[in-house]
Amino acid sequence: MIKKLGFNYYRFDVPVDSSGNIRNETNFYQLVKLSKPAHIGLLPMIYMMGMNFNDNSQVSYNKGRTIGNVFAQKYGAYFDYFELGNEQEIALAKPGTSGSSPDDYDVNKLDVLASFYKGMIDGIKSQRPGAKTIINTGGWFHFVFFDLLKKKNVNFDIIGYHWYSDMDEYSKKVGVDIVKTISARTNKPIWFTEVNTAFGTFKTSEEEQKKWLESFTGYCRKYKAVQAVFIYELLDETKLPMSSGGERFYGIAKWQRKQFALKLGARVMTTAYKK
């Protein structure tokens, strides 16, 4: 399906143990086997297993380095890019804050997280010096998180950002151009590693999803700093509990008559990519 749509990369979660070993290696190697002949690049989002905010900085660094070193040693040949954790800054935000100010983040937790990042990066680079590392945020105006990482000397390569239609609507309302704002703070490339309408097609129609994806893709193409855009996600997950809400309907393909059928948004992205 990915090949048919004309996409060239697939981002996926990688559960690992605290030593950096992939928990479900059988499925992983099957994915590698299928992706290679289809010329589909793989972007792993590596869970930061074992990170504990009660650790000191050195212990946190050591844990991160172990995961990065072992992961890159065993699986690094399959990847050029490594995404470190997922929306980790949210755990640092103080209760009742928006995450848009440096003061919104817990300094002690930041020390632990920054050390874990450093360890993962050093571990990966020790095995794959030319590899590129990505750190993401959960979107909104959390770009200040990258300012904090810079002060902590976390030397990652690519800004990862998550962006959904509700965030986009708010940013336009208050006059914030997200790419310009991020670019003004750093010269790092920008990858949007999650984009979609808020709650997928749970609260919006396929046509609305299509229009927003078309609009945001066109917006990103105006900026050289934006090197990649990943839709979250490929397939609807209707077997998730109803309490998951929109998580069940983020796909650009839906389950229909015992098979997957493309939503309108998938066709828009295919057209945009080929252009």
C-alpha positions in Angstrom: 0.0 0.0 0.0 2.8 2.4 0.8 4.5 1.7 -2.5 1.3 2.1 -4.4 0.7 5.5 -2.8 4.1 6.6 -3.9 5.5 7.3 -0.4 9.2 6.6 0.2 9.4 6.3 4.0 7.6 4.6 6.8 7.8 5.6 10.4 7.0 3.0 13.1 7.2 2.5 16.8 10.1 0.3 18.1 9.5 -1.2 21.6 12.9 -2.1 23.0 14.1 -3.4 26.3 16.4 -1.5 28.6 19.4 -2.9 26.8 18.3 -1.7 23.4 17.1 -5.0 22.0 13.9 -4.9 19.9 11.2 -6.8 21.7 9.4 -8.2 18.7 12.4 -9.0 16.4 10.5 -11.4 14.2 8.0 -8.7 13.1 10.8 -6.2 12.7 12.9 -8.4 10.4 9.7 -9.2 8.4 9.2 -5.4 7.9 12.8 -5.0 6.8 12.5 -7.9 4.4 9.4 -6.4 2.8 10.6 -2.8 2.7 13.9 -3.3 1.0 12.7 -4.5 -2.4 9.9 -1.9 -2.3 12.6 0.8 -1.8 10.7 2.0 1.3 13.0 3.7 3.9 12.3 3.0 7.6 12.3 5.5 10.4 12.3 3.9 13.8 10.8 5.8 16.8 12.8 4.2 19.6 11.2 4.1 23.0 13.3 5.4 25.9 12.9 2.4 28.1 14.2 2.6 31.6 14.3 6.4 31.8 13.4 7.4 35.3 13.1 11.0 36.6 14.4 9.8 39.9 17.8 9.0 38.4 20.7 11.4 38.5 22.1 12.7 35.2 25.0 10.2 35.0 22.8 7.1 35.5 20.3 8.5 33.0 23.1 9.1 30.5 24.4 5.6 31.0 21.0 4.1 30.4 20.5 6.1 27.2 23.9 5.2 25.9 23.3 1.5 26.4 20.1 1.6 24.4 21.6 3.7 21.6 24.8 1.6 21.4 23.2 -1.8 21.3 20.3 -0.7 19.1 22.7 0.8 16.5 25.1 -2.1 16.7 22.4 -4.7 16.1 20.0 -2.9 13.8 21.8 0.3 12.7 22.6 -1.0 9.2 18.9 -0.8 8.3 18.5 2.9 9.2 19.9 6.3 8.3 17.7 8.2 10.7 16.8 7.5 14.4 13.9 9.2 16.2 14.5 9.3 19.9 11.4 8.9 22.0 8.0 10.4 21.4 6.7 13.7 22.8 8.9 13.4 25.8 8.6 17.1 26.7 5.0 16.6 27.7 6.2 14.8 30.9 8.3 17.8 31.8 5.5 20.4 31.6 4.4 21.8 34.9 0.7 21.2 35.7 -1.6 24.0 34.3 1.0 25.3 31.8 0.9 25.3 28.0 4.5 24.4 27.4 5.1 27.6 25.4 7.5 29.2 27.9 10.8 27.9 29.3 9.4 28.4 32.8 6.7 25.8 32.0 9.2 23.0 32.3 10.6 21.2 35.3 14.3 21.9 35.4 15.2 18.7 37.4 13.3 16.5 35.0 14.9 18.3 32.1 18.4 17.4 33.4 17.5 13.7 33.4 15.8 13.7 30.0 18.7 15.7 28.4 21.2 13.2 29.8 19.3 10.3 28.4 19.1 11.9 25.0 22.9 12.6 25.1 23.5 9.0 26.0 21.3 7.6 23.2 23.0 10.0 20.6 26.5 9.1 21.7 25.6 5.4 21.7 24.1 5.6 18.2 27.0 7.7 16.8 29.6 5.3 18.3 28.3 2.7 15.9 26.9 4.8 13.1 28.9 8.1 13.0 27.0 9.3 9.9 23.5 8.6 11.3 21.1 11.4 11.9 19.1 11.7 15.1 15.7 13.3 15.5 14.0 14.7 18.7 10.3 15.6 18.4 7.7 17.4 20.4 4.0 17.0 20.8 3.3 20.1 18.8 1.4 23.3 19.8 4.0 26.0 20.7 6.5 23.6 22.4 9.3 24.8 20.2 10.8 26.4 23.3 11.7 22.8 24.4 14.4 22.9 21.7 15.9 26.1 23.2 16.2 24.2 26.5 17.9 21.2 24.8 20.4 23.6 23.2 21.3 25.0 26.6 21.9 21.5 27.8 24.2 20.8 24.8 22.0 18.0 23.4 23.5 17.7 19.9 20.8 16.1 17.8 20.5 16.6 14.1 16.8 17.1 13.1 13.9 18.9 14.6 10.9 16.6 14.8 7.5 18.2 15.2 3.9 17.0 15.5 1.2 19.1 14.0 -2.5 18.6 13.8 -5.4 20.7 12.4 -6.5 22.1 15.7 -2.9 23.4 16.4 -2.8 24.8 12.9 -6.1 26.6 13.3 -5.0 28.2 16.6 -1.6 29.2 15.2 -3.3 31.1 12.4 -5.7 32.7 14.8 -2.8 34.2 16.9 -0.6 34.9 13.9 2.2 32.3 14.4 3.9 30.7 11.4 5.2 27.5 12.9 8.0 26.8 10.3 9.2 30.4 10.4 9.1 30.4 14.2 11.1 27.2 14.5 13.6 28.2 11.8 14.3 31.5 13.5 15.5 29.6 16.6 17.6 27.0 14.8 19.2 26.1 11.5 18.4 22.4 11.9 16.2 20.7 9.2 12.6 20.2 10.2 10.7 16.9 9.9 7.0 16.8 10.7 6.9 13.2 11.9 3.1 13.3 12.7 0.5 15.4 10.8 -3.2 14.9 10.4 -6.6 16.4 11.2 -7.3 16.4 14.9 -8.8 12.9 15.7 -8.4 11.9 12.0 -11.9 11.3 10.5 -13.5 10.7 13.9 -14.8 14.2 14.1 -14.2 15.4 10.6 -15.2 14.1 7.2 -12.9 12.6 4.7 -13.3 15.6 2.5 -12.2 17.9 5.4 -9.2 15.6 6.1 -8.3 15.8 2.4 -8.5 19.6 2.3 -6.4 20.1 5.4 -3.7 17.6 4.3 -3.6 19.3 1.0 -3.3 22.7 2.5 -0.6 21.8 5.1 1.4 19.9 2.5 1.3 22.9 0.2 2.4 25.1 3.1 5.4 22.8 3.9 6.6 22.7 0.3 7.2 26.5 0.4 10.0 26.0 2.9 13.4 24.4 2.2 13.8 23.8 5.9 11.0 21.2 5.9 12.5 18.0 4.5 9.9 15.5 5.4 6.2 15.1 6.3 4.8 11.9 7.8 1.1 11.3 8.1 -0.1 9.8 11.3 -1.1 7.2 10.3 -1.5 4.7 7.4 -4.3 2.6 8.6 -7.4 3.1 10.9 -7.1 1.0 14.1 -10.8 0.1 14.6 -9.9 -2.7 17.1 -8.7 -0.2 19.7 -11.0 0.5 22.6 -13.7 3.0 22.1 -12.1 5.1 24.8 -9.3 5.7 22.4 -11.6 8.0 20.4 -9.8 9.5 17.4 -6.9 7.1 17.7 -9.1 4.6 15.9 -9.6 6.8 12.9 -6.3 8.5 12.1 -5.6 6.4 9.1 -5.6 7.5 5.5 -7.0 4.0 4.7 -10.2 2.5 6.3 -11.5 -1.0 6.8 -14.3 -1.5 4.4 -15.9 -4.8 3.3 -13.1 -7.0 4.8 -10.4 -5.0 3.1 -8.7 -1.6 3.4 -9.9 1.2 1.1 -8.1 4.5 0.6 -9.7 7.6 2.1 -9.7 10.9 0.1 -6.8 12.2 2.0 -4.5 9.4 0.8 -5.1 10.4 -2.8 -4.3 14.1 -2.1 -1.0 13.1 -0.5 0.0 10.9 -3.4 -0.7 13.7 -5.8 1.3 16.2 -3.7 4.3 13.8 -3.4 4.4 13.1 -7.1 4.4 16.8 -7.9 
